[in-house]
Amino acid sequence: MTYEQVKHLQPEEFKRLCGVRPETFNQMVTVMQQAKQQLKPGRPSKLSLEDQVLMTLEYLREYRTYFHIAQTWGIYESTAYRIIRSVEDTLIRSRKFRLSGRKKLLEPEHEIEIVVVDVTETPIERPKKNQKQFYSGKKKRHTFKAQVVVNQSTQEIICTAYAKGKRHDFQLFKTSKLKFKSEIECLGDKGYQGIQQLHANSRTPQKKPRGGELNAQQKRRNRQLAQERVVGEHVNRWLKIFRILSERYRNRRRRFGLRFNLIAGLYNYELNLPQ
């Protein structure tokens, strides 16, 4: 199915197919066209730029193997790999789909009041070496962790950080060396117990004492906090409509962060589009 066959779909159907809206797709094609103009002329590709972007989104959205993608598009498996890798690199290098970065949390001109910090895990294939470092006791399998910092009011992803599955959520937060302005409130789940020592203006759920129960007021506070930080769960759900982040990750792990940031950048771009 080429771009000429899908460009007439309704916006809702196009997003169901590709994971992004037509406006986002057109911007991705524009970025590819600008990058192509800076390259030396060479042998033209069998696929148009629109088809190359569509194939990349198909790979991220459905996460089929390169072999199956190549058979669908009538090209070699190695060609499919090179095209997808080239499109990913070009898009991530452009400033259209870049995250703001952790520096935004310290800039005085940005009025961020509340941020939500959450960790999502992606299963990976069992490593040949250092298996214990990737084994998540929470998920009972080998995983790769991604920490996401979200602006609660705008739902924008500000920055990310990554670690092996064994590392605790709070330990990942400390190694990421995130710093906030003192007036920014940070909301976390139970995995961030002790975050107040690093950032006093933080809130986490009240844990049930050993052998005891929470009182009615403590339960009410926990429910209120859950309602405030549910934004982070909604963001993780949107990111994982791309199956490359929800299914078992088969590729080299060193490229996982690039792909996660690219999908997060696409998410941020669509936030600013008119509804």
Secondary structure, DSSP 8 states (H G I E B T S, - for coil): --HHHHTTS-HHHHHHHHSS-HHHHHHHHHHHHHHHHTS---S--SS-HHHHHHHHHHHHHH---HHHHHHHHTS-HHHHHHHHHHHHHHHHHSGGG----GGGGT-TTS---EEEEEEEEEEB---SS-HHHHEETTTTEEEEEEEEEEETTT--EEEEEEEETTS-HHHHHHHHT----TT-EEE--GGGTTGGGT-SSEE------TT----HHHHHHHHHHHHHSHHHHHHHHHHTTSHHHHS-B-S-GGGHHHHHHHHHHHHHHHHTS--
